[in-house]
Amino acid sequence: MKNEFLTSTEQEVAESFLKNGYYLFPVADKASLQWIRNCLHEKGKALLGRDDIAEADFFDNIQLYVPVDKLNDFRVKLIGHLAQQVDLRAKMYHLGKTYIDWIVGNELVMQRACNLSIQLPKDDSSLLPVHSDVWSGNSPYEVVLWLPLVSCTRTKSMFVLPRAESDNVYRDFAAYSKLSAEDFFHAIKPKLIWVDVPFGHGLIFSHALPHGNRVNEEANTRWTINVRFKGLLSPYGTKELGESFLPISVRPITRMGYAYKKPEVAYERT
């Protein structure tokens, strides 16, 4: 339906997101995306004691330099390094700002920490079984910004159950509620979408939709960063403001509204 308050582009994005539950977009600020890659590349080389690994080789073939049993320790150290970069969260937001604002709003809170995922080829130790984050306490008003640092296609990407199919599953969830995560995956597998996300693009999706990943059967490693956003004044789940989220764009009138105190008038008795 036409909405005179939105531009035609805003309306197209809104309708696409409402239909699918996710939206793929091109990153405008390629410099910030490259800054994130450089940050990880330089720290990764330092951790490995190897200054001779070219950037492309580092991201595509890190499996040649980090064995599976050392991967999580390597990843955690990189996450710690990212957390020390005071500009990271702002850069992540601005990479998807236009679409986050159109889909979520312009008074936002953002997850305190950005998460880094590294999935080596053929590695079954880094799997994320099919799930919905709302099932574990997150608010259905949140979205996830999923930013690949390499091109992610087929099993090197993630899968999501589109909104219409998710609604169908939830309407008849009793039929699925006693299944294991693996059995649930196979039950909905024919309806899943593997979202191809080329490098230089990002994905915004509702984490209320069942989603996850499988063994990376492609030749190269998957690197992604993800972080959540939600409206400042929309309902929270168990992940609350100040604990899991911090405000990033509180508008002046909201600040005034929070600070407002109704004047009290003392009346004299006669």
NUBANU-135895 format. One record per residue: residue number from 0; x, y, z of N, C-alpha, C in turn. Coordinates in pm, whole numbers. Last residue first. Layout:
PT; NUM; X; Y; Z; X; Y; Z; X; Y; Z
...
end
This chain:
PT; 269; -722; 2691; 5376; -790; 2811; 5428; -891; 2773; 5535
PT; 268; -401; 2574; 5289; -534; 2547; 5345; -596; 2676; 5400
PT; 267; -232; 2623; 4986; -248; 2661; 5127; -392; 2629; 5171
PT; 266; -78; 2385; 4780; -195; 2468; 4806; -204; 2497; 4956
PT; 265; 191; 2352; 4569; 147; 2341; 4709; 33; 2437; 4732
PT; 264; 245; 2175; 4281; 190; 2299; 4335; 141; 2273; 4476
PT; 263; 503; 2051; 4083; 415; 2028; 4195; 372; 2163; 4252
PT; 262; 549; 1978; 3739; 557; 2072; 3852; 457; 2038; 3962
PT; 261; 685; 1675; 3630; 563; 1757; 3640; 573; 1849; 3759
PT; 260; 986; 1666; 3468; 919; 1640; 3595; 799; 1734; 3606
PT; 259; 1182; 1533; 3207; 1070; 1617; 3251; 1012; 1571; 3384
PT; 258; 1373; 1370; 3106; 1413; 1457; 3218; 1295; 1535; 3277
PT; 257; 1248; 1242; 2896; 1298; 1162; 3007; 1325; 1248; 3130
PT; 256; 1204; 1469; 2734; 1092; 1395; 2790; 1133; 1309; 2908
PT; 255; 1462; 1542; 2663; 1381; 1634; 2743; 1265; 1562; 2809
PT; 254; 1528; 1318; 2513; 1608; 1353; 2631; 1529; 1445; 2723
PT; 253; 1337; 1347; 2315; 1331; 1229; 2402; 1413; 1254; 2528
PT; 252; 1422; 1577; 2191; 1294; 1581; 2263; 1277; 1459; 2353
PT; 251; 1678; 1496; 2080; 1665; 1597; 2187; 1533; 1593; 2262
PT; 250; 1722; 1137; 2045; 1688; 1269; 1994; 1661; 1367; 2108
PT; 249; 1985; 915; 2059; 1870; 966; 2134; 1843; 1109; 2092
PT; 248; 2156; 700; 1945; 2096; 813; 1872; 1968; 859; 1941
PT; 247; 2254; 497; 2103; 2348; 559; 2009; 2289; 682; 1941
PT; 246; 2245; 324; 2416; 2185; 419; 2321; 2292; 477; 2228
PT; 245; 2335; -22; 2438; 2364; 116; 2474; 2299; 209; 2372
PT; 244; 2257; -347; 2567; 2244; -242; 2466; 2280; -106; 2524
PT; 243; 2288; -509; 2786; 2328; -562; 2656; 2330; -456; 2547
PT; 242; 2256; -315; 2996; 2320; -445; 3017; 2375; -498; 2886
PT; 241; 2146; -89; 2883; 2252; -74; 2982; 2326; -202; 3008
PT; 240; 1844; -255; 2828; 1920; -133; 2807; 2021; -118; 2920
PT; 239; 1861; -621; 2831; 1805; -490; 2859; 1900; -376; 2826
PT; 238; 1741; -907; 2739; 1865; -832; 2712; 1830; -684; 2718
PT; 237; 1490; -1004; 2760; 1574; -1017; 2880; 1707; -945; 2863
PT; 236; 1356; -750; 2557; 1343; -885; 2611; 1421; -893; 2741
PT; 235; 1183; -435; 2530; 1305; -514; 2545; 1268; -655; 2589
PT; 234; 982; -239; 2304; 996; -333; 2417; 1126; -413; 2412
PT; 233; 1123; 81; 2198; 1046; -40; 2174; 1072; -141; 2286
PT; 232; 1286; 299; 2230; 1163; 296; 2310; 1076; 174; 2282
PT; 231; 1506; 253; 2057; 1527; 291; 2197; 1404; 265; 2282
PT; 230; 1495; -24; 1840; 1448; 108; 1875; 1464; 134; 2024
PT; 229; 1805; -206; 1791; 1661; -197; 1814; 1624; -54; 1846
PT; 228; 2060; -422; 1663; 2005; -287; 1681; 1856; -301; 1715
PT; 227; 2356; -629; 1695; 2211; -607; 1699; 2176; -460; 1720
PT; 226; 2606; -761; 1476; 2570; -678; 1590; 2422; -646; 1580
PT; 225; 2874; -956; 1335; 2732; -924; 1352; 2711; -843; 1479
PT; 224; 3102; -1037; 1082; 3079; -965; 1206; 2929; -940; 1216
PT; 223; 3267; -1320; 934; 3156; -1227; 944; 3157; -1158; 1080
PT; 222; 3433; -1527; 713; 3453; -1428; 819; 3332; -1334; 820
PT; 221; 3495; -1852; 601; 3395; -1747; 616; 3431; -1659; 735
PT; 220; 3752; -1984; 386; 3697; -1954; 519; 3594; -1843; 513
PT; 219; 3698; -2188; 88; 3761; -2083; 168; 3685; -2057; 297
PT; 218; 3556; -2381; -49; 3702; -2397; -40; 3766; -2300; 58
PT; 217; 3252; -2499; 120; 3325; -2426; 16; 3475; -2433; 44
PT; 216; 3111; -2605; 322; 3161; -2700; 223; 3238; -2631; 110
PT; 215; 3073; -2552; 644; 3118; -2477; 527; 3184; -2573; 428
PT; 214; 2792; -2689; 799; 2934; -2705; 768; 2967; -2629; 640
PT; 213; 2555; -2422; 849; 2591; -2562; 841; 2742; -2570; 818
PT; 212; 2362; -2186; 1048; 2455; -2224; 941; 2482; -2373; 948
PT; 211; 2052; -1998; 1089; 2171; -2067; 1138; 2268; -2092; 1025
PT; 210; 1707; -1936; 1186; 1825; -1916; 1101; 1942; -1993; 1161
PT; 209; 1373; -1832; 1221; 1470; -1940; 1236; 1585; -1921; 1136
PT; 208; 1322; -1488; 1304; 1312; -1593; 1203; 1411; -1705; 1235
PT; 207; 1400; -1306; 1486; 1285; -1387; 1523; 1266; -1502; 1424
PT; 206; 1593; -1149; 1384; 1639; -1274; 1444; 1524; -1353; 1507
PT; 205; 1562; -1006; 1074; 1493; -1024; 1201; 1538; -1155; 1262
PT; 204; 1856; -865; 920; 1747; -963; 929; 1686; -963; 1069
PT; 203; 2059; -726; 678; 1982; -695; 798; 1869; -795; 806
PT; 202; 2373; -766; 539; 2240; -824; 551; 2179; -780; 684
PT; 201; 2587; -600; 299; 2549; -641; 433; 2408; -697; 431
PT; 200; 2865; -604; 67; 2723; -597; 100; 2702; -638; 246
PT; 199; 3124; -652; 29; 3080; -517; -3; 2932; -498; 18
PT; 198; 3096; -980; -96; 3176; -883; -19; 3140; -742; -67
PT; 197; 2757; -1098; -132; 2889; -1067; -186; 2964; -972; -93
PT; 196; 2567; -1331; -3; 2603; -1194; 33; 2744; -1166; -19
PT; 195; 2297; -1536; -46; 2429; -1503; -102; 2458; -1356; -75
PT; 194; 2127; -1717; 182; 2139; -1580; 132; 2282; -1558; 82
PT; 193; 1929; -1983; 141; 2070; -1953; 167; 2098; -1817; 101
PT; 192; 1620; -2040; 282; 1692; -1961; 182; 1836; -1945; 228
PT; 191; 1405; -2325; 336; 1512; -2233; 377; 1573; -2161; 257
PT; 190; 1226; -2519; 266; 1179; -2380; 261; 1288; -2279; 295
PT; 189; 1347; -2766; 303; 1302; -2729; 168; 1261; -2583; 155
PT; 188; 1397; -2762; 593; 1505; -2743; 494; 1455; -2704; 355
PT; 187; 1229; -2822; 796; 1205; -2696; 727; 1303; -2671; 612
PT; 186; 1321; -3071; 878; 1178; -3053; 854; 1148; -2927; 774
PT; 185; 1589; -3031; 924; 1551; -3112; 809; 1403; -3098; 776
PT; 184; 1570; -2870; 1157; 1635; -2821; 1035; 1589; -2900; 913
PT; 183; 1451; -3051; 1334; 1378; -2930; 1296; 1436; -2873; 1167
PT; 182; 1660; -3230; 1364; 1536; -3276; 1301; 1451; -3158; 1254
PT; 181; 1843; -3058; 1493; 1878; -3120; 1365; 1753; -3169; 1291
PT; 180; 1710; -2990; 1728; 1746; -2884; 1633; 1777; -2943; 1495
PT; 179; 1442; -3230; 1779; 1577; -3179; 1803; 1606; -3070; 1702
PT; 178; 1093; -3162; 1839; 1203; -3207; 1752; 1337; -3155; 1803
PT; 177; 884; -3058; 1972; 955; -3168; 2039; 1069; -3223; 1954
PT; 176; 775; -2861; 1807; 831; -2823; 1936; 911; -2933; 2005
PT; 175; 642; -2908; 1572; 788; -2901; 1567; 852; -2894; 1705
PT; 174; 376; -2902; 1619; 425; -3011; 1536; 577; -3017; 1532
PT; 173; 340; -2667; 1750; 328; -2790; 1828; 384; -2909; 1751
PT; 172; 335; -2469; 1558; 463; -2501; 1621; 456; -2627; 1707
PT; 171; 181; -2356; 1357; 166; -2499; 1386; 288; -2550; 1462
PT; 170; 258; -2094; 1345; 114; -2123; 1360; 90; -2269; 1398
PT; 169; 528; -2117; 1296; 485; -2073; 1428; 336; -2100; 1452
PT; 168; 526; -2196; 1026; 583; -2284; 1128; 531; -2247; 1266
PT; 167; 413; -1967; 909; 346; -2097; 897; 395; -2195; 1003
PT; 166; 609; -1777; 968; 474; -1761; 1023; 397; -1893; 1018
PT; 165; 816; -1879; 813; 830; -1876; 959; 694; -1863; 1025
PT; 164; 711; -1833; 559; 732; -1971; 602; 749; -1979; 753
PT; 163; 710; -1553; 564; 585; -1625; 542; 597; -1770; 589
PT; 162; 992; -1496; 609; 888; -1459; 704; 759; -1539; 686
PT; 161; 1229; -1766; 548; 1161; -1639; 518; 1036; -1619; 603
PT; 160; 1480; -1884; 738; 1346; -1923; 697; 1267; -1796; 673
PT; 159; 1817; -1881; 630; 1709; -1816; 704; 1577; -1870; 650
PT; 158; 2169; -1955; 650; 2034; -1979; 599; 1932; -1910; 689
PT; 157; 2479; -1807; 540; 2387; -1851; 645; 2251; -1879; 580
PT; 156; 2764; -1919; 351; 2677; -1814; 399; 2596; -1866; 517
PT; 155; 2882; -2139; 260; 2972; -2042; 325; 2892; -1924; 380
PT; 154; 2697; -2274; 118; 2718; -2317; 256; 2818; -2228; 331
PT; 153; 2633; -1991; -84; 2600; -2132; -58; 2628; -2166; 89
PT; 152; 2867; -1728; -6; 2768; -1792; -92; 2749; -1936; -49
PT; 151; 3018; -1438; 75; 2956; -1556; 138; 2845; -1609; 48
PT; 150; 3324; -1270; 49; 3199; -1307; -18; 3146; -1437; 41
PT; 149; 3420; -1134; 367; 3453; -1205; 243; 3319; -1231; 173
PT; 148; 3303; -1028; 577; 3432; -968; 542; 3493; -1037; 421
PT; 147; 2954; -965; 616; 3063; -1053; 574; 3189; -972; 541
PT; 146; 2752; -871; 867; 2846; -809; 772; 2957; -907; 736
PT; 145; 2440; -826; 975; 2534; -936; 947; 2625; -889; 834
PT; 144; 2255; -690; 1217; 2335; -649; 1103; 2444; -754; 1086
PT; 143; 1943; -791; 1332; 2086; -821; 1330; 2146; -762; 1203
PT; 142; 1690; -621; 1521; 1743; -677; 1397; 1892; -705; 1417
PT; 141; 1421; -644; 1763; 1561; -627; 1725; 1586; -676; 1583
PT; 140; 1174; -707; 1852; 1188; -575; 1791; 1333; -548; 1746
PT; 139; 1172; -938; 1993; 1137; -948; 1851; 1147; -815; 1778
PT; 138; 1452; -957; 2215; 1328; -892; 2177; 1298; -914; 2029
PT; 137; 1582; -1266; 2351; 1596; -1140; 2279; 1459; -1086; 2238
PT; 136; 1534; -1517; 2468; 1517; -1395; 2548; 1538; -1264; 2476
PT; 135; 1548; -1737; 2307; 1639; -1732; 2422; 1639; -1596; 2490
PT; 134; 1372; -1697; 2103; 1346; -1812; 2189; 1434; -1808; 2314
PT; 133; 1489; -1493; 1961; 1377; -1457; 2049; 1345; -1572; 2144
PT; 132; 1667; -1618; 1797; 1721; -1552; 1915; 1611; -1513; 2013
PT; 131; 1599; -1938; 1679; 1555; -1798; 1678; 1606; -1735; 1806
PT; 130; 1784; -2184; 1490; 1732; -2126; 1614; 1669; -1991; 1583
PT; 129; 1995; -2439; 1377; 1878; -2357; 1350; 1815; -2312; 1482
PT; 128; 2333; -2415; 1512; 2212; -2488; 1472; 2095; -2394; 1452
PT; 127; 2620; -2317; 1405; 2511; -2250; 1475; 2382; -2319; 1432
PT; 126; 2950; -2453; 1434; 2816; -2451; 1377; 2718; -2378; 1468
PT; 125; 3219; -2503; 1462; 3172; -2364; 1471; 3031; -2350; 1417
PT; 124; 3301; -2757; 1413; 3310; -2711; 1552; 3253; -2571; 1571
PT; 123; 3325; -2861; 1164; 3194; -2874; 1228; 3194; -2827; 1373
PT; 122; 3482; -2754; 876; 3489; -2750; 1023; 3349; -2758; 1082
PT; 121; 3499; -2723; 603; 3483; -2859; 657; 3484; -2865; 810
PT; 120; 3667; -2412; 631; 3610; -2517; 545; 3610; -2651; 616
PT; 119; 3588; -2222; 930; 3683; -2284; 838; 3612; -2384; 748
PT; 118; 3448; -1935; 1022; 3411; -2074; 995; 3502; -2131; 887
PT; 117; 3424; -1696; 1263; 3518; -1750; 1164; 3483; -1896; 1144
PT; 116; 3267; -1405; 1378; 3254; -1548; 1349; 3354; -1587; 1240
PT; 115; 3244; -1163; 1628; 3318; -1209; 1511; 3301; -1359; 1497
PT; 114; 3021; -914; 1746; 3067; -1053; 1750; 3134; -1091; 1619
PT; 113; 3043; -616; 1931; 3028; -680; 1801; 3088; -820; 1808
PT; 112; 2870; -508; 2222; 2987; -568; 2159; 2951; -627; 2024
PT; 111; 2624; -384; 2284; 2749; -331; 2339; 2871; -381; 2263
PT; 110; 2385; -310; 2033; 2450; -408; 2119; 2587; -357; 2162
PT; 109; 2220; 1; 2042; 2306; -93; 1970; 2370; -186; 2071
PT; 108; 1919; 185; 1994; 2020; 129; 2083; 2094; 23; 2002
PT; 107; 1790; 483; 1831; 1836; 345; 1836; 1922; 314; 1958
PT; 106; 1589; 645; 1638; 1627; 652; 1779; 1662; 510; 1821
PT; 105; 1513; 585; 1381; 1634; 666; 1397; 1664; 703; 1542
PT; 104; 1428; 247; 1272; 1398; 380; 1323; 1526; 459; 1342
PT; 103; 1433; 7; 1122; 1417; 5; 1267; 1371; 139; 1322
PT; 102; 1444; 65; 846; 1379; -57; 892; 1346; -52; 1042
PT; 101; 1574; 308; 817; 1449; 286; 746; 1372; 167; 803
PT; 100; 1804; 267; 975; 1710; 374; 1009; 1575; 352; 942
PT; 99; 1920; 59; 831; 1882; 37; 970; 1779; 142; 1012
PT; 98; 1973; 189; 592; 1875; 82; 593; 1830; 47; 734
PT; 97; 2164; 385; 668; 2045; 420; 588; 1935; 316; 604
PT; 96; 2367; 233; 812; 2281; 335; 872; 2152; 361; 795
PT; 95; 2560; 43; 772; 2422; 6; 738; 2321; 110; 778
PT; 94; 2792; 176; 835; 2792; 87; 718; 2651; 50; 675
PT; 93; 2734; 299; 1073; 2729; 380; 951; 2738; 296; 825
PT; 92; 2769; 82; 1253; 2638; 147; 1236; 2630; 221; 1103
PT; 91; 3044; 33; 1222; 2946; -71; 1191; 2808; -10; 1167
PT; 90; 3148; 276; 1315; 3169; 236; 1176; 3069; 129; 1134
PT; 89; 3069; 264; 1582; 3019; 372; 1497; 3036; 336; 1350
PT; 88; 3215; 39; 1664; 3069; 36; 1669; 3009; 145; 1580
PT; 87; 3491; 124; 1621; 3432; 10; 1553; 3279; 17; 1551
PT; 86; 3632; 320; 1751; 3554; 361; 1634; 3471; 247; 1575
PT; 85; 3782; 201; 1948; 3671; 287; 1989; 3581; 327; 1872
PT; 84; 3890; -107; 1979; 3883; -6; 1873; 3761; 82; 1897
PT; 83; 3870; -309; 2157; 3955; -197; 2195; 3951; -83; 2093
PT; 82; 3728; -502; 2028; 3661; -431; 2137; 3741; -309; 2182
PT; 81; 3920; -612; 1858; 3814; -529; 1802; 3748; -443; 1911
PT; 80; 4062; -760; 2051; 4128; -650; 1979; 4025; -556; 1919
PT; 79; 3871; -946; 2123; 3924; -855; 2224; 3992; -735; 2160
PT; 78; 3848; -1077; 1878; 3732; -1005; 1931; 3777; -905; 2037
PT; 77; 4101; -1194; 1867; 4065; -1093; 1767; 3944; -1012; 1813
PT; 76; 4078; -1371; 2080; 4180; -1265; 2086; 4151; -1156; 1983
PT; 75; 3877; -1537; 1980; 3852; -1459; 2102; 3953; -1345; 2115
PT; 74; 4010; -1654; 1759; 3893; -1570; 1739; 3868; -1480; 1860
PT; 73; 4208; -1804; 1891; 4246; -1703; 1794; 4131; -1603; 1774
PT; 72; 4045; -1979; 2034; 4136; -1890; 2106; 4180; -1775; 2017
PT; 71; 3921; -2111; 1820; 3841; -2030; 1912; 3928; -1934; 1991
PT; 70; 4140; -2243; 1684; 4058; -2139; 1620; 3985; -2052; 1721
PT; 69; 4282; -2455; 1763; 4332; -2324; 1808; 4242; -2210; 1761
PT; 68; 4169; -2671; 1644; 4173; -2671; 1790; 4227; -2540; 1847
PT; 67; 4206; -2615; 1368; 4072; -2609; 1427; 4078; -2597; 1579
PT; 66; 4499; -2408; 1311; 4428; -2536; 1316; 4295; -2522; 1391
PT; 65; 4584; -2154; 1102; 4525; -2175; 1234; 4451; -2309; 1233
PT; 64; 4679; -2162; 843; 4766; -2105; 946; 4713; -2127; 1088
PT; 63; 4492; -2254; 672; 4628; -2302; 650; 4722; -2259; 761
PT; 62; 4265; -2116; 735; 4272; -2256; 777; 4411; -2316; 758
PT; 61; 4279; -1879; 605; 4331; -1880; 742; 4341; -2023; 796
PT; 60; 4221; -1812; 337; 4288; -1938; 369; 4346; -1941; 510
PT; 59; 4093; -1567; 307; 4044; -1683; 232; 4097; -1814; 288
PT; 58; 4236; -1393; 480; 4093; -1413; 496; 4042; -1538; 424
PT; 57; 4506; -1428; 397; 4468; -1432; 538; 4320; -1464; 554
PT; 56; 4499; -1377; 124; 4532; -1512; 171; 4490; -1530; 316
PT; 55; 4444; -1103; 127; 4351; -1195; 62; 4373; -1338; 111
PT; 54; 4676; -1003; 266; 4540; -987; 318; 4444; -1088; 258
PT; 53; 4960; -1226; 299; 4886; -1121; 230; 4741; -1119; 279
PT; 52; 5186; -1289; 540; 5057; -1337; 490; 4981; -1220; 427
PT; 51; 5419; -1221; 666; 5427; -1247; 522; 5294; -1294; 463
PT; 50; 5444; -1207; 929; 5421; -1080; 862; 5411; -1097; 711
PT; 49; 5351; -1395; 1193; 5376; -1406; 1050; 5344; -1274; 983
PT; 48; 5257; -1443; 1444; 5400; -1420; 1427; 5442; -1433; 1282
PT; 47; 4993; -1461; 1495; 5055; -1578; 1432; 5206; -1564; 1420
PT; 46; 4942; -1210; 1597; 4914; -1327; 1680; 4984; -1452; 1627
PT; 45; 5009; -1054; 1372; 5086; -1041; 1496; 5065; -1162; 1586
PT; 44; 4809; -1130; 1194; 4949; -1158; 1161; 5036; -1151; 1286
PT; 43; 4587; -1027; 1336; 4600; -1170; 1311; 4743; -1209; 1278
PT; 42; 4629; -753; 1326; 4633; -821; 1455; 4651; -971; 1437
PT; 41; 4606; -714; 1046; 4729; -676; 1116; 4740; -748; 1251
PT; 40; 4343; -813; 996; 4460; -867; 926; 4588; -838; 1004
PT; 39; 4177; -652; 1150; 4186; -794; 1179; 4311; -856; 1115
PT; 38; 4224; -402; 1026; 4239; -418; 1170; 4258; -565; 1207
PT; 37; 4150; -449; 762; 4289; -417; 794; 4319; -441; 942
PT; 36; 3872; -487; 794; 3957; -596; 744; 4104; -572; 779
PT; 35; 3803; -232; 882; 3779; -348; 968; 3865; -465; 923
PT; 34; 3874; -79; 657; 3938; -52; 786; 3922; -171; 880
PT; 33; 3693; -170; 470; 3833; -206; 453; 3911; -182; 582
PT; 32; 3465; -50; 574; 3470; -196; 562; 3615; -243; 549
PT; 31; 3535; 216; 544; 3518; 162; 679; 3521; 10; 678
PT; 30; 3542; 233; 264; 3663; 260; 340; 3653; 203; 482
PT; 29; 3284; 196; 174; 3379; 87; 153; 3508; 108; 234
PT; 28; 3000; 289; 249; 3129; 332; 303; 3230; 218; 293
PT; 27; 2782; 148; 148; 2824; 272; 83; 2966; 311; 123
PT; 26; 2704; -182; 75; 2770; -93; 170; 2819; 31; 97
PT; 25; 2389; -287; -45; 2529; -255; -74; 2583; -157; 30
PT; 24; 2180; -532; 125; 2207; -397; 78; 2356; -378; 46
PT; 23; 1904; -735; 191; 2043; -731; 145; 2070; -595; 85
PT; 22; 1693; -807; 455; 1718; -716; 343; 1868; -712; 316
PT; 21; 1422; -1009; 588; 1563; -972; 576; 1578; -879; 457
PT; 20; 1161; -1067; 575; 1220; -1069; 708; 1368; -1039; 706
PT; 19; 1008; -1059; 340; 1108; -1165; 357; 1161; -1179; 499
PT; 18; 812; -854; 371; 782; -977; 298; 877; -1090; 337
PT; 17; 941; -654; 511; 819; -712; 566; 784; -844; 498
PT; 16; 1148; -597; 330; 1179; -651; 462; 1057; -717; 524
PT; 15; 1001; -499; 113; 1087; -616; 96; 1118; -680; 230
PT; 14; 879; -277; 227; 796; -386; 176; 877; -514; 158
PT; 13; 1104; -119; 291; 1012; -163; 395; 930; -283; 349
PT; 12; 1213; -72; 36; 1291; -143; 137; 1199; -200; 244
PT; 11; 1000; 69; -80; 1046; -55; -142; 1124; -139; -41
PT; 10; 992; 293; 86; 877; 203; 84; 916; 68; 23
PT; 9; 1233; 415; 29; 1205; 369; 166; 1094; 266; 165
PT; 8; 1180; 476; -242; 1288; 383; -207; 1269; 328; -67
PT; 7; 972; 661; -228; 948; 534; -298; 1055; 431; -262
PT; 6; 951; 790; 108; 994; 798; -31; 969; 662; -96
PT; 5; 658; 816; 314; 786; 753; 281; 821; 782; 136
PT; 4; 409; 919; 337; 509; 971; 430; 648; 914; 403
PT; 3; 233; 789; 175; 277; 922; 131; 386; 980; 221
PT; 2; 240; 470; 83; 254; 549; 205; 314; 683; 166
PT; 1; 45; 224; -76; 123; 346; -87; 123; 422; 45
PT; 0; 83; -119; 0; 0; 0; 0; 87; 125; 0
end
